[in-house]
């Protein structure tokens, strides 16, 4: 026993010591594959998928390689970005070659560019991006031929737009890298005449290189000259001066215009000498430079150019920027004598920017002209001349032009804040008139100014009046004014009026702040919204917006179908609505929509929608998409919104001073009456607001953001096909 006891005690003591030492340590983890082993497996899977005969599997393979971030994955991306092997991809092939596989699918091309953008510190990645940027158009497939499609033409258009977006993002990646060799490659492509020229130029303008890159570059093309001025490198100005004596008039014109934009005072004397150049393009550039430099003789140069037949419309645009009696006389002569509608419209606009009474008098003489009379009334309404109000008052004294005067006063009071007691009385008189045409004009203005409630005005018995009231309500921008429009929808029997009443669905989106964040009973049934989308009328866009806001499991397939519509305005509205919804997967669906979206306006709406979802701030889909947009998106607005959202800003848009859209249709000879014709006005910010024209061809929409807008008359959108359950 004694011989056994001693070793036993030793063993027990050793076990206790081991137990004491091991207790503080965490449990030993299970064996894990090394990072290199994981990368190997990931690359193997990506390679297998990229060799598939199925286009969607090839796309997943490219995406896997782009996400892997390993040297092996980079090599795969470079091979996929290269030239297509002879013969291309045959759907019957069991194994597809990797070389050039991304060029057979615009989606894969975008994925490759985004993957390579993470490797711009590698020369091979930069070379692959440059190759995509400068490749000829015919080297890219614009449609995935292995996928069935109900509309091949639309798919091809979408594919071409995505291929261009891939070029733009490749250029942005090279410019953003800051690498001297990459910037030099961009400059070389910008100097070329190939399809990559404009994306390269735009990228360099968005991301001006820190170091001078044009010092040793000969300025031999207009694009290079413009680039030299755009990057803001003052050392390039001497090189631009060196082109002023070139024999090519295009180069001389580009050099003069670039010096004017750059604000180089030395350009003034050169521009004066070029005013008599035999080439009209040079004369235009010289005048433009004098205007940009605020030269004292700029007005005289513009006057001469307006009378010159070389570029009269461009000259009239410059006439909007300078003042002078000579400019007024020249513009008035163009408006009175020209037969070209665009030229006459440009002349009327130029007259509306002049401060002299002579300009207002010239516009008054044009009012009886059916072709430009409406434009002349608008120009008087917006004129900076103090005599404009007297002209409107004189117009109101004539019964034949009373409504036209009321419209002009409506715009002037709304936009410029000027008032006339006599014209206020005219608005009140029209609102109380027995003639519904009068009431439509008067009540819209009074509703817009808040002098009568929307609810009270909507009780009018004539649908033409109710349409105008609905458009006037947009100016109020509050729920109190919009809600009566939606409540009236269920009672309204006039089809055109129903479409315009749907403007109430825009609600807070006009100001970038949705009112749908709280729970409420929908005023418009969901089935009615689906019906309006399917009908494809002027209210279809706002119906899609509201459907997106209500997105749930039941509506998800329909909203996703709208996100995939071939109509970009429809996609934008679906995205805005989804961004304001309570759907928990909204961020992921918006990110998926952004991935292949080629339209800049739709990408703005998607990024705005993602930015507004601050509750999803930690969602990887939201963060990754905003990072991608902030770095590579070629659109300035998208980049700004994405960067602001990443910095913690909400999704509000920049709210500009409310404006009034003045729309007028002139019927062709023998055409049917215009009364009841509707359209959708796509305003800055992307909203498509329904409008209706009265029987005189006018439609005024107050309270919209300032900026460019587009009108779709009686839009018939592509048939909406609800997905099968």
C-alpha positions in Angstrom: 0.0 0.0 0.0 2.8 2.4 0.8 4.4 1.8 -2.6 1.2 2.6 -4.3 0.1 5.6 -2.2 3.1 7.8 -3.1 2.6 7.7 -6.9 -1.1 8.2 -6.4 -0.6 11.3 -4.4 1.8 12.6 -7.1 -0.7 11.9 -9.8 -3.5 13.7 -7.9 -1.2 16.6 -7.3 -0.3 16.9 -10.9 -4.0 16.7 -11.9 -4.8 19.5 -9.5 -1.9 21.6 -10.8 -3.0 21.1 -14.4 -6.6 22.0 -13.5 -5.5 25.1 -11.7 -3.4 26.3 -14.6 -6.1 25.5 -17.2 -9.0 27.1 -15.5 -8.5 30.8 -16.6 -7.9 29.8 -20.2 -10.9 29.9 -22.6 -12.0 26.6 -24.2 -9.8 25.7 -27.1 -11.5 26.6 -30.4 -12.3 24.1 -33.0 -9.8 23.9 -35.9 -10.7 26.5 -38.6 -9.5 26.7 -42.2 -6.8 29.3 -42.8 -7.6 32.5 -44.6 -5.6 31.2 -47.6 -7.7 28.0 -47.6 -11.0 30.0 -47.5 -9.7 32.2 -50.3 -8.8 29.1 -52.3 -12.3 27.6 -51.8 -13.9 31.0 -52.7 -11.8 31.3 -55.8 -12.6 27.7 -56.9 -16.3 28.3 -56.5 -16.1 31.6 -58.4 -14.1 30.0 -61.2 -16.7 27.2 -61.5 -19.6 29.6 -61.6 -17.9 31.9 -64.2 -17.4 28.9 -66.5 -21.1 28.1 -66.4 -23.3 28.3 -69.5 -26.0 30.0 -67.4 -25.7 33.9 -67.4 -27.0 34.3 -63.9 -24.5 31.8 -62.5 -21.7 33.5 -64.4 -22.8 36.8 -62.8 -22.7 35.2 -59.3 -19.2 34.0 -60.0 -18.1 37.5 -60.9 -19.7 38.8 -57.8 -18.0 36.2 -55.6 -14.6 37.1 -57.1 -15.3 40.8 -56.6 -16.1 40.2 -52.9 -13.2 37.9 -52.2 -10.5 40.6 -52.2 -7.6 38.2 -52.7 -4.9 38.2 -55.4 -6.4 35.1 -56.9 -9.7 36.7 -57.2 -8.1 39.8 -58.7 -6.6 37.6 -61.4 -10.0 36.2 -62.2 -11.5 39.7 -62.5 -8.7 40.8 -64.8 -9.3 37.7 -67.0 -13.1 38.4 -67.0 -12.5 42.0 -68.0 -10.3 41.2 -71.0 -11.2 40.8 -74.6 -13.8 38.2 -75.5 -12.3 35.0 -76.9 -13.0 34.3 -80.6 -16.5 32.9 -81.0 -17.8 34.4 -77.8 -20.3 32.4 -75.6 -22.4 29.7 -77.1 -25.4 28.8 -74.9 -24.8 25.1 -75.8 -21.3 25.2 -74.3 -20.9 23.1 -71.2 -17.9 25.1 -70.0 -17.4 28.8 -70.9 -14.0 30.4 -71.1 -13.4 33.0 -68.4 -11.5 35.4 -70.7 -13.8 38.3 -71.5 -16.8 36.7 -69.8 -17.8 40.1 -68.2 -18.1 41.7 -71.6 -20.9 39.4 -72.5 -23.2 40.7 -69.8 -23.4 44.4 -68.8 -24.3 43.4 -65.3 -21.2 41.3 -65.0 -19.2 44.2 -66.5 -20.4 46.5 -63.7 -19.6 43.9 -61.1 -16.0 43.5 -62.5 -15.5 47.3 -62.5 -16.6 47.5 -58.9 -14.4 44.6 -57.9 -11.3 46.1 -59.7 -12.0 49.5 -58.0 -10.8 47.9 -54.8 -7.4 47.2 -56.3 -6.4 50.5 -57.9 -3.1 50.3 -56.1 -2.2 47.4 -58.5 -1.0 48.2 -62.0 -2.8 45.2 -63.5 -6.1 46.3 -62.0 -5.7 49.9 -63.4 -4.8 48.5 -66.8 -8.0 46.4 -66.7 -10.1 49.4 -65.8 -8.4 51.4 -68.6 -9.1 48.6 -71.0 -12.8 48.7 -70.2 -13.0 52.5 -70.4 -11.3 52.7 -73.8 -12.8 49.5 -75.4 -14.8 49.9 -78.6 -18.5 49.8 -78.3 -18.8 46.6 -80.3 -16.6 44.7 -77.8 -19.5 44.8 -75.2 -22.7 42.8 -75.4 -25.7 45.0 -74.8 -28.1 42.2 -74.0 -27.7 38.9 -72.3 -28.7 36.7 -75.2 -28.9 33.5 -73.1 -31.8 34.9 -71.1 -35.4 34.9 -72.4 -37.0 38.3 -72.7 -40.4 39.7 -73.6 -38.9 43.0 -74.9 -35.4 42.4 -76.4 -35.3 46.0 -77.7 -35.8 47.5 -74.2 -33.3 45.0 -72.8 -30.7 46.1 -75.3 -31.3 49.7 -74.5 -30.9 48.9 -70.8 -27.7 46.9 -71.5 -26.2 49.7 -73.5 -26.9 52.1 -70.7 -25.3 49.7 -68.2 -22.2 49.3 -70.3 -21.8 53.1 -70.4 -22.3 53.2 -66.6 -19.5 50.6 -66.3 -17.2 52.9 -68.4 -18.1 55.9 -66.1 -17.5 54.0 -62.9 -14.2 52.7 -64.3 -13.2 56.3 -65.0 -14.2 57.3 -61.5 -12.2 54.5 -60.0 -9.1 55.6 -61.9 -9.6 59.3 -61.0 -10.3 58.5 -57.4 -7.2 56.4 -57.0 -4.9 59.4 -57.2 -2.3 57.3 -58.9 -0.2 59.4 -61.4 -0.2 56.7 -64.0 -3.9 56.2 -63.7 -4.6 59.9 -64.1 -2.2 60.0 -67.1 -4.2 57.1 -68.7 -7.4 59.1 -68.1 -6.0 62.2 -69.7 -4.9 60.1 -72.7 -8.4 58.6 -73.1 -9.9 62.1 -72.6 -7.8 63.3 -75.6 -9.0 60.5 -77.8 -12.2 60.4 -79.8 -13.3 57.1 -78.6 -16.3 56.1 -76.5 -14.4 56.5 -73.3 -13.6 60.2 -73.9 -16.6 61.7 -72.2 -16.5 59.4 -69.1 -12.8 60.2 -68.7 -13.4 63.9 -69.1 -16.3 63.8 -66.6 -14.3 61.8 -64.0 -11.3 64.2 -64.2 -13.7 67.1 -63.8 -15.4 65.5 -60.7 -12.0 64.4 -59.2 -9.5 67.1 -60.4 -6.0 65.7 -60.0 -3.9 67.2 -57.2 -0.7 67.3 -59.3 -0.5 69.1 -62.7 -1.1 66.5 -65.4 -1.4 68.7 -68.5 1.9 70.5 -68.3 3.5 68.3 -70.9 0.3 67.4 -72.8 -0.2 69.1 -76.1 -3.7 70.7 -76.3 -4.7 69.4 -79.7 -8.4 68.8 -79.3 -11.3 70.9 -78.0 -11.9 68.3 -75.2 -8.4 68.6 -74.0 -8.6 72.4 -73.9 -11.9 72.3 -72.0 -10.3 69.8 -69.6 -7.4 72.1 -69.0 -9.8 74.9 -67.9 -12.0 72.5 -66.0 -9.3 71.1 -63.7 -8.5 74.6 -62.5 -4.7 74.4 -62.9 -3.6 77.9 -63.6 -0.4 76.6 -65.1 -2.4 75.3 -68.0 -3.6 78.8 -69.0 -0.4 79.6 -70.9 -0.8 76.4 -72.9 -4.4 77.4 -73.8 -3.1 80.8 -74.9 -0.7 79.0 -77.2 -3.7 77.5 -79.1 -5.3 80.9 -79.9 -3.4 81.2 -83.2 -4.3 77.7 -84.3 -5.5 77.3 -87.9 -8.4 75.1 -86.8 -11.4 77.3 -85.9 -12.7 74.7 -83.5 -9.5 74.9 -81.5 -9.5 78.7 -81.5 -13.1 78.7 -80.3 -12.5 76.2 -77.6 -9.4 78.2 -76.4 -11.3 81.5 -76.2 -14.3 79.9 -74.4 -12.0 78.1 -71.9 -10.1 81.3 -71.1 -13.5 83.1 -70.5 -14.7 80.3 -68.2 -11.4 80.4 -66.3 -11.7 84.1 -65.8 -8.4 85.0 -67.5 -8.6 88.7 -68.0 -6.1 88.4 -70.9 -8.8 86.7 -72.9 -10.7 90.0 -73.3 -8.5 91.5 -75.9 -8.3 88.2 -77.8 -12.0 87.9 -77.7 -12.5 91.4 -79.1 -10.2 90.7 -82.0 -12.1 87.4 -82.6 -15.5 89.1 -82.9 -14.8 89.6 -86.6 -13.5 86.1 -87.2 -14.9 84.6 -90.4 -16.0 81.5 -88.5 -19.3 81.8 -86.6 -18.2 79.4 -83.9 -15.2 81.6 -83.1 -17.5 84.7 -82.9 -19.8 82.9 -80.6 -16.9 81.8 -78.3 -15.5 85.4 -78.3 -18.9 86.9 -77.3 -19.4 84.2 -74.6 -15.9 85.0 -73.2 -16.7 88.7 -73.0 -20.0 87.9 -71.2 -18.3 85.7 -68.7 -15.6 88.3 -68.1 -18.3 91.0 -67.6 -16.6 93.2 -70.1 -18.1 96.6 -70.6 -18.6 96.0 -74.4 -20.2 92.6 -73.8 -23.7 93.9 -74.6 -22.6 95.3 -77.9 -21.1 92.0 -78.8 -24.3 90.1 -77.9 -26.4 92.6 -79.9 -24.3 91.9 -83.0 -24.4 88.2 -82.5 -28.2 88.1 -82.1 -28.4 89.7 -85.5 -25.9 87.3 -86.9 -27.3 84.1 -88.4 -24.4 81.9 -87.4 -25.8 80.9 -84.0 -28.9 83.0 -83.1 -30.3 80.7 -80.4 -27.0 80.5 -78.6 -26.7 84.3 -78.9 -30.2 84.8 -77.4 -29.2 82.6 -74.4 -26.3 85.0 -73.9 -28.8 87.9 -74.2 -30.4 86.7 -71.0 -27.2 87.5 -69.1 -26.6 91.1 -70.3 -28.6 94.3 -70.4 -28.9 96.9 -73.1 -31.3 98.7 -75.4 -29.5 97.3 -78.4 -29.9 93.8 -77.1 -33.6 94.4 -76.6 -34.1 95.7 -80.1 -32.2 92.8 -81.6 -34.2 90.2 -79.6 -37.5 91.9 -80.4 -36.6 91.8 -84.1 -36.0 88.1 -83.9 -39.2 87.5 -82.1 -41.3 89.4 -84.6 -39.6 88.3 -87.9 -38.6 84.7 -87.4 -40.7 81.8 -88.5 -38.8 79.2 -86.4 -40.7 78.4 -83.1 -37.6 77.7 -81.1 -35.9 80.9 -82.2 -39.0 83.0 -81.4 -39.4 81.3 -77.9 -35.7 82.0 -77.2 -36.2 85.7 -78.2 -39.2 86.1 -76.0 -37.3 84.6 -73.0 -34.4 87.0 -73.6 -36.8 89.9 -73.7 -38.3 88.7 -70.4 -34.9 89.1 -68.7 -34.3 92.7 -69.8 -35.0 95.5 -67.3 -36.1 98.2 -69.7 -39.6 99.3 -70.5 -38.8 98.8 -74.2 -38.6 95.1 -73.6 -42.0 95.0 -71.8 -43.5 97.0 -74.7 -42.1 94.5 -77.2 -43.6 91.7 -75.3 -47.0 93.4 -75.2 -47.0 93.6 -79.0 -46.5 89.9 -79.1 -49.5 89.0 -76.9 -52.1 88.7 -79.8 -49.8 86.2 -81.6 -51.3 82.8 -80.9 -47.9 81.1 -81.4 -46.0 83.1 -78.8 -48.6 85.1 -77.0 -48.6 82.7 -74.0 -44.8 82.8 -73.8 -44.9 86.6 -73.9 -47.4 86.7 -71.0 -45.1 84.5 -69.0 -42.1 86.7 -69.8 -44.0 89.8 -68.6 -45.0 88.0 -65.4 -41.4 87.2 -64.6 -39.9 90.4 -66.0 -37.5 92.3 -63.6 -38.9 95.6 -65.0 -41.2 97.6 -62.7 -43.4 98.5 -65.7 -44.5 94.8 -66.0 -47.2 95.1 -63.4 -48.8 98.0 -65.3 -48.8 96.0 -68.4 -50.6 93.1 -66.6 -53.1 95.6 -65.2 -53.8 97.0 -68.7 -54.2 93.4 -70.0 -56.8 92.8 -67.3 -58.9 95.8 -68.4 -59.7 93.9 -71.6 -62.4 91.2 -71.2 -60.7 89.2 -74.0 -57.4 89.0 -72.1 -58.7 89.1 -68.5 -57.9 85.4 -67.8 -54.5 85.7 -69.3 -53.7 88.7 -67.2 -54.9 86.8 -64.1 -52.6 83.9 -64.9 -49.7 86.3 -65.4 -50.4 88.1 -62.1 -50.7 84.7 -60.3 -47.2 83.9 -61.4 -45.7 87.3 -60.6 -47.3 87.5 -57.1 -46.2 83.9 -56.3 -42.7 84.1 -57.6 -41.7 87.8 -57.1 -44.0 88.6 -54.2 -45.4 91.7 -55.9 -49.0 92.6 -55.3 -51.7 94.8 -57.0 -54.9 95.6 -55.2 -56.6 95.9 -58.6 -55.4 92.5 -59.8 -56.3 90.9 -56.4 -59.8 92.2 -57.1 -59.7 90.6 -60.5 -58.8 87.2 -59.0 -61.7 87.5 -56.6 -64.1 88.5 -59.4 -63.0 85.5 -61.5 -63.4 83.1 -58.6 -67.1 84.2 -58.2 -67.9 84.3 -61.9 -70.6 82.2 -63.4 -68.2 81.1 -66.2 -66.3 78.0 -65.0 -63.4 79.0 -67.2 -63.1 82.1 -65.0 -63.6 80.3 -61.8 -60.9 77.8 -62.7 -58.3 80.6 -63.0 -59.5 82.6 -60.0 -59.9 79.7 -57.5 -56.6 78.1 -58.3 -54.8 81.3 -57.4 -56.8 81.9 -54.3 -56.2 78.3 -53.1 -52.5 78.6 -53.8 -52.3 81.8 -51.8 -54.3 80.3 -48.9 -57.2 82.7 -49.3 -59.7 79.9 -49.7 -59.5 76.3 -48.4 -59.1 73.4 -50.7 -62.1 71.7 -49.2 -64.4 74.6 -49.9 -63.1 75.1 -53.4 -63.6 71.4 -54.3 -67.3 71.8 -53.9 -67.5 73.5 -57.3 -69.9 71.8 -59.7 -67.6 71.9 -62.7 -64.8 69.4 -63.1 -62.6 71.9 -64.9 -62.6 74.0 -61.7 -61.9 71.1 -59.5 -58.9 70.2 -61.6 -57.4 73.7 -61.2 -58.1 73.7 -57.5 -56.2 70.4 -57.2 -53.2 71.9 -59.0 -53.4 75.0 -56.8 -53.3 72.9 -53.7 -49.8 71.8 -54.5 -48.6 75.2 -53.5 -49.8 74.7 -49.9 -47.5 71.7 -49.2 -49.4 70.5 -46.2 -51.6 67.6 -45.2 -54.5 69.9 -44.6 -54.6 70.9 -48.2 -53.8 67.5 -49.7 -56.1 65.2 -47.7 -59.3 66.7 -49.2 -58.0 65.8 -52.6 -57.7 62.1 -51.7 -61.1 62.2 -50.0 -62.7 63.5 -53.1 -61.2 60.7 -55.2 -63.8 58.2 -54.2 -66.6 60.6 -55.2 -65.2 62.0 -58.4 -66.8 60.8 -61.6 -64.7 62.7 -64.1 -61.7 60.7 -65.3 -59.4 63.6 -66.0 -60.2 65.2 -62.6 -59.5 61.9 -60.8 -56.1 61.8 -62.3 -55.3 65.4 -61.1 -56.8 64.8 -57.7 -54.1 62.1 -57.2 -51.6 64.9 -56.7 -52.5 64.5 -53.1 -50.5 61.3 -53.0 -47.3 63.3 -53.4 -47.9 64.8 -50.0 -44.7 65.5 -48.1 -42.4 64.2 -50.8 -42.6 67.7 -52.3 -40.5 68.8 -49.4 -38.5 65.6 -49.0 -40.2 64.7 -45.7 -42.8 61.9 -45.8 -45.9 62.2 -43.8 -46.4 58.4 -43.8 -44.1 57.6 -40.9 -47.1 57.3 -38.6 -49.9 54.7 -38.8 -53.1 55.9 -40.5 -56.0 54.4 -42.4 -55.3 54.8 -46.1 -57.7 57.2 -47.9 -57.2 55.5 -51.2 -57.7 51.7 -51.3 -54.8 49.6 -52.5 -56.8 48.0 -55.2 -57.6 51.5 -56.6 -53.8 52.2 -56.7 -53.1 49.0 -58.6 -55.9 50.0 -61.0 -54.3 53.4 -61.6 -50.9 51.9 -62.2 -52.3 49.5 -64.7 -54.2 52.3 -66.5 -51.0 54.1 -67.1 -52.5 57.6 -66.9 -51.0 60.8 -65.5 -51.5 59.6 -62.0 -49.7 56.2 -62.5 -46.4 57.5 -61.1 -47.9 58.7 -57.8 -50.0 55.5 -57.5 -46.7 53.6 -57.7 -45.2 55.9 -55.1 -48.0 55.1 -52.7 -47.9 51.4 -53.4 -44.2 51.4 -52.5 -45.0 53.1 -49.2 -47.4 50.4 -48.4 -45.0 47.6 -49.3 -45.6 44.4 -47.3 -45.4 40.7 -48.0 -48.5 40.8 -50.2 -47.5 43.8 -52.2 -43.7 43.0 -52.4 -43.9 41.2 -55.8 -45.8 44.1 -57.3 -43.5 46.7 -55.9 -40.5 44.7 -57.1 -42.1 44.6 -60.6 -42.4 48.4 -60.6 -38.7 48.6 -59.5 -37.8 46.6 -62.6 -40.0 48.6 -65.0 -38.6 49.7 -68.3 -39.8 53.2 -67.4 -37.2 55.0 -65.3 -39.7 57.5 -63.8 -41.8 54.5 -62.6 -38.7 52.9 -61.1 -37.9 56.1 -59.3 -41.3 56.4 -57.8 -41.3 52.8 -56.6 -38.0 53.4 -55.0 -39.1 56.6 -53.2 -42.1 54.8 -51.9 -40.2 51.8 -50.7 -37.8 54.0 -48.9 -40.7 55.5 -46.9 -42.2 52.1 -46.1 -42.1 50.0 -43.0 -40.8 46.9 -44.9 -38.0 45.4 -42.9 -36.1 44.3 -46.1 -36.5 47.7 -47.9 -32.8 48.5 -47.6 -31.8 45.2 -49.2 -34.3 45.6 -52.1 -33.2 49.2 -52.7 -29.6 48.1 -52.8 -30.4 45.4 -55.3 -32.2 47.9 -57.4 -29.2 50.3 -57.3 -26.8 47.5 -58.4 -27.8 47.6 -62.1 -29.5 51.0 -62.3 -28.1 53.0 -65.3 -30.4 56.0 -65.1 -28.9 58.8 -62.9 -32.3 60.1 -61.9 -33.4 56.7 -60.6 -30.1 56.3 -58.7 -30.8 59.7 -57.1 -34.2 58.4 -55.9 -32.7 55.1 -54.7 -29.9 56.8 -52.7 -32.4 59.4 -51.3 -34.6 56.5 -50.2 -31.7 54.7 -48.6 -30.5 57.9 -46.9 -33.9 58.5 -45.4 -33.9 55.0 -43.8 -31.8 56.1 -40.8 -33.2 53.2 -38.8 -31.3 50.9 -41.1 -28.0 52.8 -40.5 -26.2 49.6 -39.5 -27.7 47.5 -42.3 -24.8 46.2 -44.5 -26.8 46.6 -47.7 -27.5 50.3 -47.0 -23.9 51.0 -45.9 -22.3 49.2 -48.8 -24.5 50.8 -51.4 -24.0 54.3 -50.0 -20.2 53.7 -50.0 -20.3 52.5 -53.6 -22.4 55.6 -54.6 -20.2 58.0 -52.7 -17.0 56.7 -54.4 -17.9 55.6 -57.9 -21.2 57.1 -59.0 -20.6 59.5 -61.9 -23.6 61.7 -60.9 -22.7 64.7 -58.7 -26.1 64.7 -57.0 -25.9 61.0 -56.1 -22.4 61.3 -54.7 -23.4 64.3 -52.6 -26.5 62.6 -51.1 -24.5 59.4 -50.4 -21.7 61.2 -48.7 -24.1 63.2 -46.6 -26.0 60.1 -45.6 -22.7 58.3 -44.6 -21.9 61.4 -42.5 -25.1 61.0 -40.6 -27.4 63.3 -42.6 -31.0 62.3 -43.2 -32.5 61.9 -46.6 -34.1 65.3 -47.0 -33.5 66.9 -50.4 -32.3 70.4 -50.9 -35.5 72.5 -50.9 -35.5 75.4 -53.4 -37.7 78.4 -53.6 -41.2 77.2 -54.8 -41.8 78.0 -58.5 -44.7 77.9 -60.9 -44.8 75.7 -63.9 -46.4 77.6 -66.8 -47.5 75.0 -69.5 -49.3 75.8 -72.7 -50.4 73.6 -75.6 -51.2 75.0 -79.0 -53.5 72.7 -80.9 -52.6 71.7 -84.5 -55.1 72.7 -87.2 -58.1 70.5 -87.1 -57.1 69.0 -83.7 -59.7 68.1 -81.1 -60.2 70.5 -78.1 -57.5 70.6 -75.5 -59.9 70.7 -72.5 -59.5 67.6 -70.4 -56.1 66.6 -71.8 -53.8 65.4 -69.0 -50.1 64.9 -68.5 -47.5 64.2 -65.9 -44.9 66.9 -65.1 -41.7 65.3 -63.8 -40.3 68.0 -61.6 -36.8 68.4 -60.1 -36.5 65.7 -57.5 -38.1 63.1 -59.8 -41.8 63.3 -58.8 -44.3 63.0 -61.7 -47.2 65.3 -60.8 -50.5 65.1 -62.8 -51.7 68.2 -64.6 -54.7 69.0 -66.7 -55.0 71.6 -69.5 -58.0 73.9 -69.8 -59.8 74.6 -73.1 -57.4 77.5 -73.8 -54.5 75.1 -73.5 -53.1 76.4 -70.2 -52.0 74.5 -67.1 -50.3 76.2 -64.1 -48.7 74.2 -61.3 -47.5 76.2 -58.4 -45.3 75.2 -55.5 -42.8 72.9 -57.4 -39.0 73.1 -57.0 -37.1 75.3 -59.3 -35.1 73.7 -62.1 -35.6 71.7 -65.2 -38.8 69.7 -65.6 -40.2 67.4 -68.3 -43.8 66.9 -69.5 -45.4 63.7 -70.6 -48.6 64.3 -72.4 -51.3 61.7 -71.8 -48.6 59.1 -70.9 -49.3 55.6 -71.9 -46.8 53.6 -69.9 -45.7 50.0 -70.7 -48.5 47.7 -69.7 -48.1 46.7 -66.0 -48.2 43.0 -65.6 -48.9 41.8 -62.0 -46.7 38.8 -61.2 -48.4 35.6 -60.7 -48.9 34.6 -57.0 
